[in-house]
């Protein structure tokens, strides 16, 4: 059985609070684990959330502000401490290569895990695999920043009624999916006759940024959009000045991009009531809104049918 969910390890911006840790998000996508923006304390949050170092296949950093990367030393050392046997690939803005080197080798340790650095030079596809395509877009922050987007290839959905009508069952179904057609007796049945197109699922991860083209490109058609909403609308001037979004802007992006589930996170510690973020986002977006909480597990929405 496949599993697609977001494990929230932290949701606070800039500084942690009593209830919110620095950023950290693990996306489980079938057999692949992508760790986004591990801030300080991520290693302990992983323990509390039931996430193992063995679950991590890729580390994806949007930028090199501390609340998005100060957990890297602990995570990297944990990979070796736990003898993770598979390569772990690290994506980060290439302009911050010196920062990543310092984080990776922050202290002495016995490095046994294989960490493969794959810096992001610019927008585009950065990885492909069983999970689909992982791509980036440039964001508009105070330093170089990139958002990430995972796109599953389109496929086809088998139609049981049509299969029964054409007498296709058992091993013939698998043969039809692999070969595109199957012949029984004097008739050849094609895959198109007994199935319909199925759009691949999409996940988008957008952190510190002003509104820009990259935000819209990443969010387009996302089944789940994880997006910063650092400020409320009453502080929109601060959001613009420091390169962030408001909850209202996040809701507008979700509405304009056909998003199915909107996950708000990266909250400023100046606000005591998280319900305000939901209220603002819902003014612009009538879909599913989740105000992320630390250690929460948020499923990627099931397919429409």
C-alpha positions in Angstrom: 0.0 0.0 0.0 1.4 3.4 -0.9 1.7 6.2 1.6 1.7 9.8 0.8 1.7 12.2 3.7 3.5 15.2 5.2 5.0 14.8 8.7 5.3 18.2 10.2 8.4 18.6 12.4 8.2 22.3 13.0 6.2 25.3 12.0 7.8 28.4 13.6 9.6 31.2 11.7 12.8 32.8 12.8 12.7 31.6 16.5 11.0 28.6 18.1 8.2 29.1 20.6 6.9 26.9 23.5 4.5 25.2 21.1 6.4 25.4 17.8 9.8 24.2 16.8 11.9 25.6 13.9 10.9 24.5 10.5 11.1 20.8 9.4 8.9 18.7 7.1 9.2 15.1 5.9 7.2 14.2 2.8 6.6 10.5 2.5 5.9 9.8 -1.1 5.4 6.0 -1.5 8.9 4.7 -0.9 10.7 8.0 -1.0 11.3 10.4 1.9 12.1 14.1 1.3 13.2 16.2 4.2 12.5 19.9 3.6 14.2 22.8 5.5 15.4 21.1 8.7 15.7 23.8 11.3 17.3 23.6 14.8 15.8 20.8 16.8 14.8 18.7 13.8 16.6 15.6 15.1 14.5 15.5 18.3 11.3 16.3 16.5 12.0 13.3 14.2 12.1 11.1 17.3 8.9 12.5 18.7 7.2 12.1 15.3 8.4 8.6 14.7 10.6 9.5 11.8 13.9 7.5 11.3 17.0 8.7 9.6 16.5 5.7 7.3 13.3 7.4 6.0 15.3 10.2 4.5 16.3 9.9 0.8 16.7 13.6 0.0 17.3 16.8 1.9 15.9 19.9 0.2 16.8 23.3 1.5 15.0 26.4 0.1 17.6 28.9 1.4 20.2 29.5 4.1 18.5 31.4 6.8 19.0 29.6 10.1 15.4 28.5 10.8 15.5 26.5 7.6 18.9 24.8 7.9 20.4 24.8 11.4 19.2 21.3 11.9 21.4 20.0 9.0 24.4 19.2 11.2 22.4 16.9 13.5 20.5 15.2 10.7 23.7 14.6 8.7 25.5 13.1 11.7 22.4 11.0 12.5 22.6 9.5 9.0 26.1 8.1 9.9 25.3 7.3 13.5 22.3 5.2 12.3 24.3 3.6 9.5 21.9 4.6 6.8 22.9 2.3 3.9 21.5 4.2 0.9 22.8 7.5 -0.6 21.1 10.6 0.6 21.0 13.5 -1.9 21.1 17.1 -0.7 19.7 19.9 -2.8 20.3 23.5 -1.8 21.0 26.9 -3.6 24.4 26.6 -5.2 25.2 30.2 -4.1 25.2 28.9 -0.5 27.6 26.1 -1.0 30.0 27.5 1.6 27.2 27.5 4.2 26.3 23.9 3.4 29.9 22.8 3.8 30.1 24.5 7.2 26.8 22.8 8.3 27.8 19.4 7.0 31.1 19.5 8.8 30.1 21.6 11.8 31.8 19.2 14.3 34.0 16.1 14.2 32.2 12.8 13.6 32.7 9.4 11.9 31.1 9.9 8.5 29.9 6.6 7.2 26.7 7.6 5.4 26.9 8.6 1.7 25.7 12.2 1.4 25.6 13.4 -2.3 25.6 17.1 -2.8 23.5 18.3 -5.7 23.4 22.1 -5.6 20.5 23.9 -7.4 22.0 26.3 -10.0 18.6 27.5 -11.3 15.0 26.7 -12.0 14.2 23.4 -13.7 14.2 19.6 -13.1 16.7 18.5 -10.5 15.8 14.8 -10.1 13.8 12.0 -11.6 12.9 8.6 -10.1 10.1 6.3 -9.2 8.5 9.3 -7.4 8.2 11.2 -10.6 10.0 14.6 -11.3 11.4 16.9 -8.7 11.8 20.5 -10.0 12.6 23.9 -8.6 11.6 27.5 -9.2 13.3 30.7 -8.0 11.6 32.6 -5.2 11.8 36.3 -4.2 13.4 36.5 -0.8 16.3 38.6 0.7 18.8 35.9 -0.3 18.8 33.2 -3.0 15.8 30.9 -2.5 14.1 28.1 -4.4 10.8 26.3 -4.0 10.3 22.7 -4.8 7.6 20.8 -6.8 7.1 17.1 -7.1 5.1 15.9 -10.1 4.0 12.3 -10.6 3.8 11.1 -14.2 0.3 10.9 -15.7 -1.1 7.4 -15.9 -4.2 5.5 -16.7 -7.1 4.3 -14.5 -8.5 0.9 -15.3 -12.3 0.8 -15.7 -13.8 -2.4 -14.1 -17.0 -2.3 -16.2 -15.1 -2.0 -19.4 -12.7 -4.8 -18.4 -15.7 -7.1 -17.7 -17.3 -6.1 -21.0 -14.2 -7.2 -23.0 -13.6 -10.3 -20.8 -10.3 -9.1 -19.5 -9.4 -10.5 -16.0 -6.6 -11.9 -13.9 -3.1 -11.9 -15.5 -4.5 -10.3 -18.7 -5.0 -7.0 -16.9 -1.3 -6.8 -16.0 -0.3 -7.8 -19.5 -2.6 -5.1 -20.9 -1.0 -2.5 -18.7 2.5 -3.5 -19.6 2.1 -4.1 -23.3 -0.7 -1.7 -24.2 -2.9 -4.4 -25.7 -3.8 -8.0 -25.3 -5.2 -10.5 -27.8 -7.6 -13.3 -26.9 -9.1 -15.4 -29.6 -9.7 -13.3 -32.7 -9.9 -9.9 -30.9 -7.3 -7.4 -29.7 -8.2 -5.2 -26.8 -6.2 -2.0 -26.3 -5.5 -0.2 -23.1 -7.4 2.9 -24.3 -10.6 0.8 -24.6 -10.7 -0.2 -21.0 -9.1 2.7 -19.1 -9.1 6.5 -18.9 -6.3 9.1 -18.4 -5.3 9.6 -14.7 -3.5 12.8 -13.9 -0.4 12.4 -11.7 -0.5 13.9 -8.3 1.5 17.1 -7.5 3.1 18.5 -4.3 4.5 22.0 -3.9 6.7 23.4 -1.1 7.1 27.2 -0.9 8.9 28.9 1.9 10.2 32.5 2.4 9.2 34.7 -0.5 7.2 37.6 -1.8 4.6 36.9 -4.4 6.4 36.2 -7.7 6.1 34.1 -10.8 7.9 31.2 -9.2 5.2 30.9 -6.5 2.4 30.6 -9.1 4.4 28.1 -11.2 5.1 25.9 -8.2 1.5 26.0 -6.9 -0.3 25.3 -10.2 -2.5 22.3 -9.9 -1.0 21.1 -6.6 -2.9 18.4 -4.7 -1.1 19.6 -1.6 0.5 23.1 -1.3 2.7 23.7 1.7 3.3 27.4 1.9 4.6 30.0 4.3 2.1 32.4 5.8 4.4 34.2 8.2 2.3 37.3 8.6 -1.4 38.4 8.8 -2.7 41.0 6.4 -2.5 43.7 9.0 1.3 43.4 8.8 1.4 43.2 5.0 4.0 45.9 4.9 6.4 43.8 7.1 5.8 40.8 4.8 6.8 42.8 1.8 9.8 44.4 3.5 11.2 41.1 4.8 10.3 38.9 1.8 7.4 36.9 3.1 3.7 36.1 2.4 0.6 36.7 4.4 -2.1 34.1 5.0 -4.4 36.0 2.7 -1.8 35.9 -0.1 -1.4 32.2 0.5 -5.1 31.7 0.1 -5.2 33.7 -3.1 -2.4 31.6 -4.5 -4.2 28.4 -3.7 -7.5 29.7 -5.2 -5.8 30.9 -8.4 -3.8 27.7 -8.9 -6.5 25.0 -8.4 -4.9 23.7 -5.2 -6.8 20.9 -3.4 -5.3 21.1 0.1 -3.6 24.2 1.4 -1.2 23.8 4.3 -0.2 27.0 6.1 3.0 27.1 8.1 6.1 29.2 9.1 4.2 31.4 11.5 5.6 34.5 13.2 5.8 34.3 17.0 4.0 37.6 17.2 0.6 36.0 16.7 -0.9 34.0 19.6 -4.0 32.7 17.8 -3.3 30.3 14.9 -7.0 30.4 13.9 -6.5 33.8 12.5 -4.3 32.4 9.7 -7.1 30.0 8.7 -9.7 32.8 8.7 -7.6 35.0 6.4 -6.7 32.2 4.0 -10.4 31.2 3.8 -11.4 34.6 2.7 -9.7 33.9 -0.6 -9.8 30.1 -0.8 -12.8 27.9 -0.4 -11.0 24.6 -0.4 -9.4 22.5 2.3 -7.2 24.6 4.6 -4.8 23.1 7.2 -3.1 25.3 9.8 0.0 23.1 10.4 0.8 22.0 14.0 4.1 20.4 15.1 4.2 16.6 14.9 1.0 16.5 12.8 0.6 14.1 9.9 -1.2 15.5 7.0 -2.2 13.1 4.2 -1.9 14.1 0.6 -5.5 14.2 -0.7 -6.7 11.0 -2.3 -7.2 11.1 -6.0 -10.5 12.5 -7.2 -11.7 9.0 -8.3 
